[in-house]
Amino acid sequence: MTGHGHLPILWLKPNSIDPEPDLLQQVLCQVTEALGNQHHLTPQPIQAQVEELSALLGKQGSDIIYHLAAWLNGLGLKLTVTVATPSQNLTREGNRSAELVID
């Protein structure tokens, strides 16, 4: 976790086609498991969330972002997009970063 409650999730490479297509799902599954363990959930609700995520990420279209935000909200997380200032636009070898803000 970085400062101010931000958790860097993924480095996105412009002009790259699916650099690691399963990375987002793997990370979100790990977050789900960690939150489930923290809240002493049994494996069944955790597995249900993971299956819901898998179905969600298998969909096509622009509505996926809204469904992902709702799925994260169900875990007590919030999807946030932040506009970088000109000096922050390029980070780590010209890659742009995406962040999840955890409130």
LOPABA-922083 format. One record per residue: x, y, z of N, C-alpha, C, O in turn; residue number from 1; chain. Coordinates in steps of 0.2 Angstrom, whole numbers, plus 2048, in hexadecimal, padded with zeros to 3 digits. Layout:
residues N
{{X; Y; Z}; {X; Y; Z}; {X; Y; Z}; {X; Y; Z}; NUM; A},
...
END
This chain:
residues 103
{{804; 7FA; 800}; {800; 800; 800}; {804; 806; 800}; {809; 806; 804}; 1; A},
{{803; 80B; 7FC}; {806; 811; 7FC}; {803; 816; 800}; {7FE; 815; 803}; 2; A},
{{806; 81C; 801}; {803; 821; 805}; {7FC; 823; 803}; {7FA; 822; 7FD}; 3; A},
{{7F8; 826; 808}; {7F2; 829; 807}; {7ED; 823; 805}; {7E8; 825; 802}; 4; A},
{{7EE; 81D; 807}; {7E9; 818; 806}; {7E8; 815; 7FF}; {7E3; 812; 7FD}; 5; A},
{{7ED; 816; 7FB}; {7ED; 814; 7F4}; {7F0; 80D; 7F3}; {7F5; 80C; 7F6}; 6; A},
{{7ED; 809; 7F0}; {7F0; 802; 7EE}; {7F1; 802; 7E7}; {7ED; 801; 7E3}; 7; A},
{{7F8; 802; 7E5}; {7F9; 801; 7DD}; {7F7; 7FA; 7DB}; {7F9; 7F5; 7DE}; 8; A},
{{7F3; 7FA; 7D6}; {7F1; 7F3; 7D4}; {7F4; 7F1; 7CE}; {7F6; 7EB; 7CD}; 9; A},
{{7F5; 7F6; 7C9}; {7F8; 7F3; 7C2}; {7FB; 7F9; 7BF}; {7F9; 7FF; 7BF}; 10; A},
{{801; 7F7; 7BC}; {804; 7FC; 7B7}; {802; 7FB; 7B0}; {802; 7F5; 7AE}; 11; A},
{{7FF; 800; 7AD}; {7FC; 7FF; 7A6}; {801; 801; 7A1}; {804; 807; 7A2}; 12; A},
{{802; 7FE; 79C}; {807; 800; 797}; {803; 802; 791}; {7FF; 7FE; 78E}; 13; A},
{{804; 809; 78F}; {800; 80B; 789}; {802; 807; 783}; {808; 805; 783}; 14; A},
{{7FE; 806; 77E}; {7FF; 803; 778}; {801; 7FC; 779}; {804; 7F9; 775}; 15; A},
{{7FF; 7F9; 77F}; {801; 7F2; 780}; {7FA; 7EE; 780}; {7F5; 7F0; 783}; 16; A},
{{7FA; 7E8; 77D}; {7F4; 7E4; 77C}; {7F4; 7DF; 782}; {7F9; 7DA; 781}; 17; A},
{{7F0; 7DF; 787}; {7F0; 7DA; 78C}; {7F7; 7D8; 78F}; {7F9; 7D2; 78E}; 18; A},
{{7FA; 7DD; 792}; {801; 7DB; 794}; {801; 7D5; 799}; {805; 7D0; 799}; 19; A},
{{7FC; 7D5; 79D}; {7FB; 7CF; 7A2}; {7F4; 7CF; 7A3}; {7F1; 7D1; 7A8}; 20; A},
{{7F0; 7CB; 79F}; {7E9; 7CB; 79F}; {7E6; 7C9; 7A5}; {7E0; 7CB; 7A7}; 21; A},
{{7E9; 7C4; 7A9}; {7E6; 7C2; 7AF}; {7E8; 7C5; 7B5}; {7E6; 7C3; 7BB}; 22; A},
{{7ED; 7CA; 7B5}; {7F0; 7CD; 7BA}; {7EA; 7D1; 7BF}; {7EA; 7D0; 7C5}; 23; A},
{{7E6; 7D4; 7BC}; {7E1; 7D8; 7C0}; {7DC; 7D3; 7C4}; {7DB; 7D4; 7CA}; 24; A},
{{7DA; 7CD; 7C0}; {7D6; 7C8; 7C4}; {7DA; 7C5; 7C9}; {7D7; 7C4; 7CF}; 25; A},
{{7E0; 7C3; 7C8}; {7E5; 7C0; 7CD}; {7E5; 7C5; 7D4}; {7E4; 7C3; 7D9}; 26; A},
{{7E7; 7CB; 7D2}; {7E7; 7D0; 7D8}; {7E1; 7D1; 7DC}; {7E1; 7D1; 7E2}; 27; A},
{{7DB; 7D1; 7D8}; {7D5; 7D2; 7DB}; {7D3; 7CC; 7DF}; {7CF; 7CD; 7E4}; 28; A},
{{7D4; 7C6; 7DD}; {7D3; 7C0; 7E0}; {7D7; 7C0; 7E7}; {7D4; 7BE; 7EC}; 29; A},
{{7DD; 7C2; 7E7}; {7E1; 7C2; 7ED}; {7DF; 7C7; 7F2}; {7DF; 7C6; 7F8}; 30; A},
{{7DC; 7CD; 7EF}; {7D9; 7D2; 7F4}; {7D3; 7CF; 7F7}; {7D2; 7D0; 7FD}; 31; A},
{{7CF; 7CC; 7F3}; {7C9; 7C9; 7F5}; {7CA; 7C3; 7FB}; {7C7; 7C3; 800}; 32; A},
{{7CF; 7BF; 7FA}; {7D1; 7BA; 7FF}; {7D4; 7BD; 805}; {7D2; 7BB; 80B}; 33; A},
{{7D8; 7C3; 804}; {7DB; 7C6; 80A}; {7D5; 7C9; 80E}; {7D5; 7C9; 814}; 34; A},
{{7D0; 7CD; 80B}; {7CB; 7D0; 80E}; {7C6; 7CB; 812}; {7C4; 7CC; 817}; 35; A},
{{7C5; 7C5; 80E}; {7C1; 7C0; 811}; {7C4; 7BD; 817}; {7C1; 7BC; 81C}; 36; A},
{{7CB; 7BC; 817}; {7CE; 7B9; 81D}; {7CE; 7BE; 823}; {7CD; 7BC; 828}; 37; A},
{{7CF; 7C4; 821}; {7CF; 7CA; 826}; {7C8; 7CA; 82A}; {7C8; 7CB; 830}; 38; A},
{{7C3; 7C9; 826}; {7BC; 7C9; 829}; {7BA; 7C2; 82B}; {7B4; 7C1; 82C}; 39; A},
{{7BE; 7BD; 82B}; {7BD; 7B6; 82D}; {7B7; 7B3; 829}; {7B3; 7B0; 82C}; 40; A},
{{7B7; 7B4; 823}; {7B2; 7B1; 81F}; {7B4; 7AA; 81D}; {7BA; 7A8; 81D}; 41; A},
{{7AF; 7A6; 81C}; {7B0; 79F; 81A}; {7B2; 79F; 813}; {7B1; 7A4; 80F}; 42; A},
{{7B5; 799; 810}; {7B7; 799; 809}; {7B1; 79A; 804}; {7B3; 79C; 7FF}; 43; A},
{{7AB; 798; 806}; {7A6; 799; 801}; {7A4; 7A0; 7FF}; {7A4; 7A1; 7F9}; 44; A},
{{7A3; 7A5; 803}; {7A2; 7AC; 801}; {7A8; 7AF; 7FD}; {7A7; 7B2; 7F9}; 45; A},
{{7AE; 7AD; 7FF}; {7B4; 7AF; 7FC}; {7B4; 7AC; 7F5}; {7B5; 7B0; 7F0}; 46; A},
{{7B2; 7A6; 7F4}; {7B2; 7A3; 7ED}; {7AD; 7A6; 7E9}; {7AE; 7A6; 7E3}; 47; A},
{{7A7; 7A7; 7EC}; {7A2; 7AA; 7E8}; {7A4; 7B1; 7E5}; {7A2; 7B3; 7E0}; 48; A},
{{7A7; 7B5; 7E9}; {7AA; 7BC; 7E7}; {7AF; 7BB; 7E1}; {7AF; 7BE; 7DC}; 49; A},
{{7B3; 7B6; 7E2}; {7B8; 7B4; 7DD}; {7B5; 7B2; 7D6}; {7B7; 7B4; 7D1}; 50; A},
{{7B0; 7AE; 7D7}; {7AC; 7AC; 7D1}; {7A8; 7B1; 7CE}; {7A8; 7B2; 7C8}; 51; A},
{{7A5; 7B6; 7D2}; {7A2; 7BC; 7CF}; {7A7; 7C0; 7CB}; {7A5; 7C3; 7C6}; 52; A},
{{7AD; 7C1; 7CE}; {7B2; 7C5; 7CB}; {7B4; 7C2; 7C4}; {7B4; 7C6; 7BF}; 53; A},
{{7B5; 7BB; 7C4}; {7B7; 7B8; 7BE}; {7B1; 7B9; 7B8}; {7B3; 7BA; 7B3}; 54; A},
{{7AB; 7B8; 7BA}; {7A6; 7B9; 7B5}; {7A5; 7C1; 7B3}; {7A5; 7C2; 7AD}; 55; A},
{{7A6; 7C5; 7B8}; {7A6; 7CC; 7B6}; {7AC; 7CE; 7B1}; {7AB; 7D2; 7AC}; 56; A},
{{7B2; 7CC; 7B3}; {7B8; 7CD; 7AE}; {7B7; 7CA; 7A8}; {7BB; 7CC; 7A3}; 57; A},
{{7B3; 7C5; 7A7}; {7B2; 7C1; 7A1}; {7AE; 7C5; 79C}; {7AD; 7C3; 796}; 58; A},
{{7AA; 7CA; 79E}; {7A5; 7CE; 79A}; {7A9; 7D3; 796}; {7AF; 7D4; 797}; 59; A},
{{7A5; 7D5; 791}; {7A8; 7DA; 78C}; {7A4; 7E0; 78D}; {79E; 7E0; 78F}; 60; A},
{{7A6; 7E6; 78A}; {7A2; 7EC; 78A}; {7A4; 7F1; 78F}; {7A8; 7EF; 794}; 61; A},
{{7A2; 7F7; 78F}; {7A4; 7FC; 793}; {7A0; 7FC; 79A}; {7A3; 7FF; 79E}; 62; A},
{{79B; 7F8; 79B}; {798; 7F8; 7A1}; {79C; 7F4; 7A6}; {79A; 7F4; 7AC}; 63; A},
{{7A1; 7F0; 7A4}; {7A5; 7ED; 7A9}; {7A8; 7F1; 7AE}; {7A9; 7EF; 7B4}; 64; A},
{{7AA; 7F7; 7AD}; {7AD; 7FB; 7B2}; {7A8; 7FD; 7B7}; {7AA; 7FD; 7BD}; 65; A},
{{7A1; 7FE; 7B6}; {79C; 7FF; 7BB}; {79B; 7F9; 7BF}; {79A; 7F9; 7C5}; 66; A},
{{79B; 7F3; 7BC}; {79A; 7EC; 7C0}; {7A0; 7EB; 7C4}; {7A0; 7E9; 7CA}; 67; A},
{{7A6; 7ED; 7C2}; {7AC; 7EC; 7C6}; {7AC; 7F1; 7CC}; {7AE; 7EF; 7D1}; 68; A},
{{7AA; 7F7; 7CB}; {7A9; 7FC; 7D0}; {7A4; 7F9; 7D6}; {7A5; 7FA; 7DC}; 69; A},
{{79F; 7F6; 7D3}; {79A; 7F3; 7D8}; {79C; 7ED; 7DC}; {79B; 7EC; 7E1}; 70; A},
{{7A0; 7E9; 7D8}; {7A3; 7E3; 7DB}; {7A8; 7E5; 7E1}; {7A8; 7E3; 7E6}; 71; A},
{{7AC; 7EA; 7DF}; {7B1; 7ED; 7E4}; {7AD; 7F0; 7EA}; {7AF; 7EF; 7F0}; 72; A},
{{7A8; 7F3; 7E9}; {7A4; 7F6; 7EE}; {7A1; 7F1; 7F3}; {7A1; 7F2; 7F9}; 73; A},
{{7A0; 7EB; 7F0}; {79D; 7E6; 7F4}; {7A3; 7E3; 7F9}; {7A1; 7E0; 7FE}; 74; A},
{{7A9; 7E4; 7F7}; {7AE; 7E2; 7FC}; {7B1; 7E8; 800}; {7B5; 7E7; 804}; 75; A},
{{7AD; 7EE; 800}; {7AF; 7F4; 804}; {7B5; 7F8; 801}; {7B8; 7FC; 804}; 76; A},
{{7B6; 7F7; 7FA}; {7BB; 7FA; 7F6}; {7B8; 7FF; 7F1}; {7B2; 7FF; 7F0}; 77; A},
{{7BC; 804; 7EF}; {7B9; 809; 7EB}; {7BE; 80A; 7E5}; {7C4; 80A; 7E6}; 78; A},
{{7BB; 80A; 7DF}; {7BF; 80B; 7D9}; {7C0; 812; 7D7}; {7BA; 816; 7D7}; 79; A},
{{7C6; 815; 7D7}; {7C7; 81C; 7D6}; {7CC; 81D; 7D0}; {7D1; 819; 7CF}; 80; A},
{{7CA; 821; 7CB}; {7CE; 823; 7C6}; {7D1; 82A; 7C8}; {7CD; 82F; 7C9}; 81; A},
{{7D7; 82B; 7C7}; {7DA; 832; 7C9}; {7DE; 834; 7C3}; {7E2; 831; 7C0}; 82; A},
{{7DD; 83B; 7C2}; {7E0; 83E; 7BC}; {7E7; 840; 7BF}; {7E7; 844; 7C4}; 83; A},
{{7EC; 83E; 7BB}; {7F3; 840; 7BD}; {7F4; 847; 7BB}; {7F2; 84A; 7B6}; 84; A},
{{7F8; 84B; 7BF}; {7FB; 851; 7BD}; {800; 850; 7B7}; {803; 84B; 7B7}; 85; A},
{{802; 855; 7B3}; {807; 854; 7AE}; {80D; 851; 7B0}; {810; 84D; 7AC}; 86; A},
{{810; 853; 7B6}; {816; 850; 7B8}; {815; 849; 7BB}; {81A; 845; 7BB}; 87; A},
{{80F; 847; 7BC}; {80E; 840; 7BE}; {80B; 83B; 7B8}; {80B; 835; 7B9}; 88; A},
{{80A; 83E; 7B2}; {807; 83A; 7AD}; {80C; 834; 7AB}; {809; 82F; 7AA}; 89; A},
{{812; 835; 7AB}; {816; 82F; 7A9}; {81A; 82D; 7AF}; {81D; 831; 7B3}; 90; A},
{{819; 827; 7B1}; {81D; 824; 7B7}; {820; 81D; 7B5}; {81E; 81A; 7B0}; 91; A},
{{825; 81B; 7B8}; {829; 815; 7B7}; {829; 813; 7B0}; {825; 810; 7AD}; 92; A},
{{82E; 815; 7AC}; {830; 814; 7A5}; {82A; 816; 7A1}; {829; 812; 79C}; 93; A},
{{826; 81B; 7A2}; {821; 81D; 79D}; {81B; 81A; 79E}; {816; 81B; 79A}; 94; A},
{{81A; 815; 7A3}; {813; 812; 7A4}; {80F; 816; 7A9}; {811; 81A; 7AD}; 95; A},
{{808; 816; 7A7}; {803; 819; 7AC}; {801; 814; 7B1}; {801; 80E; 7B0}; 96; A},
{{7FF; 817; 7B7}; {7FD; 813; 7BC}; {7F6; 813; 7BD}; {7F3; 819; 7BC}; 97; A},
{{7F3; 80E; 7C0}; {7EC; 80E; 7C2}; {7EC; 80C; 7C9}; {7F0; 808; 7CB}; 98; A},
{{7E7; 80F; 7CD}; {7E7; 80E; 7D4}; {7E0; 80D; 7D6}; {7DB; 80F; 7D3}; 99; A},
{{7E0; 809; 7DC}; {7D9; 808; 7DF}; {7DA; 80C; 7E6}; {7DF; 80C; 7E9}; 100; A},
{{7D5; 810; 7E8}; {7D6; 814; 7EE}; {7D2; 810; 7F3}; {7CC; 80E; 7F2}; 101; A},
{{7D5; 80E; 7F9}; {7D1; 80B; 7FE}; {7CF; 810; 803}; {7D4; 812; 807}; 102; A},
{{7C9; 811; 804}; {7C7; 815; 809}; {7C5; 812; 810}; {7C3; 815; 815}; 103; A},
END
